[in-house]
Amino acid sequence: MKINKTKLRKHYEASCMGYAKALCEMWGVLPENCWWVADKVGEVLFCSDNYLDMDNIIYCVEHDVTYEEYLAFQEMTVNAQAYGLNHPSLDEWHRQAKNERQLQELVNELEKNEGK
């Protein structure tokens, strides 16, 4: 079976554009304020003063990562790099942050119930 590389590339680019559009909508960013670096669709997207690779775009869309959460992740990575520390990937960080939020909500609920 011969693979139609042109058709395959077009499908890939359409999928990447779909994810980029979904990210813009989620974050409330006008699509014209986002673009693919060097016009290379599917590599690195500049969106609202942030650079995201395709893996992070997909993760953000599929896991409803808010703009504020992504900024917190970016801040953590910059600080870690400034001190020469390793940092987790977006998906690792997001799962951990979500677990910490859930734990804090549980603690808050328990404290609230203690006061009754």
C-alpha positions in Angstrom: 0.0 0.0 0.0 1.4 3.4 -1.0 1.1 6.2 1.5 -0.1 9.5 0.3 2.3 11.7 2.2 0.7 14.9 1.0 -2.7 13.9 2.2 -1.2 12.6 5.5 0.5 16.0 6.0 -2.7 17.9 5.3 -4.6 15.8 7.8 -1.9 16.4 10.4 -1.8 20.1 9.8 -5.6 20.3 10.0 -5.6 18.5 13.3 -2.8 20.8 14.7 -4.8 23.9 13.5 -7.9 22.4 15.3 -6.0 22.0 18.5 -4.6 25.5 18.2 -8.0 27.0 17.6 -9.5 25.1 20.6 -6.7 26.4 22.8 -7.3 30.0 21.7 -11.0 29.6 22.5 -10.3 28.0 25.9 -7.9 30.8 26.8 -10.0 33.6 25.3 -7.3 34.6 22.9 -8.1 35.9 19.4 -6.7 33.4 16.8 -4.9 36.2 15.0 -2.8 36.6 18.2 -1.5 33.1 17.8 0.8 31.7 15.1 3.1 28.9 14.4 6.7 29.8 14.8 8.5 29.9 11.4 5.1 28.9 9.8 5.8 25.3 10.8 2.4 24.0 11.7 2.5 21.4 14.5 5.8 22.4 16.0 5.8 25.5 18.3 2.8 27.8 18.7 3.1 31.4 20.0 0.0 32.1 21.9 -0.6 35.0 24.2 3.0 35.6 25.1 3.7 31.9 25.5 5.4 29.2 23.4 3.8 25.8 23.4 4.9 22.6 21.6 2.3 20.3 20.2 2.4 17.9 23.1 1.5 20.8 25.5 -1.2 22.1 23.3 -2.9 18.7 23.1 -2.5 18.3 26.9 -4.0 21.7 27.6 -7.0 21.1 25.4 -7.7 17.6 26.4 -7.3 18.3 30.2 -8.9 21.8 30.3 -5.7 23.5 31.5 -6.6 27.1 32.1 -4.5 30.0 31.0 -3.8 30.8 34.7 -2.7 27.2 35.3 -0.3 27.3 32.3 1.2 30.6 33.6 1.8 29.0 37.0 3.5 26.1 35.2 5.6 28.5 33.2 6.6 30.4 36.3 7.7 27.2 38.0 9.8 26.1 35.1 11.5 29.5 34.8 12.3 29.5 38.5 13.5 25.9 38.4 15.8 26.7 35.5 17.2 29.8 37.2 18.3 27.6 40.1 19.5 24.8 37.9 16.8 22.5 39.1 14.9 19.9 37.1 11.2 20.4 36.6 8.4 18.1 35.7 6.6 18.1 32.4 3.3 19.9 32.1 1.2 16.7 32.5 3.1 15.7 35.7 2.9 19.2 37.2 -0.8 19.5 36.3 -1.7 16.1 37.9 0.2 17.0 41.0 -1.3 20.5 41.2 -4.8 19.0 40.8 -4.2 16.5 43.6 -2.9 19.3 45.8 -6.1 21.4 45.1 -8.3 18.4 45.8 -6.5 17.7 49.1 -6.8 21.4 50.1 -10.5 21.3 49.3 -10.9 18.3 51.5 -9.0 19.9 54.3 -11.1 23.1 54.0 -14.3 21.0 54.1 -13.1 19.1 57.2 -12.2 22.4 58.9 -15.5 23.9 58.0 -17.4 20.9 59.5 -15.3 21.0 62.7 -16.6 24.5 63.3 -20.3 23.3 63.2 
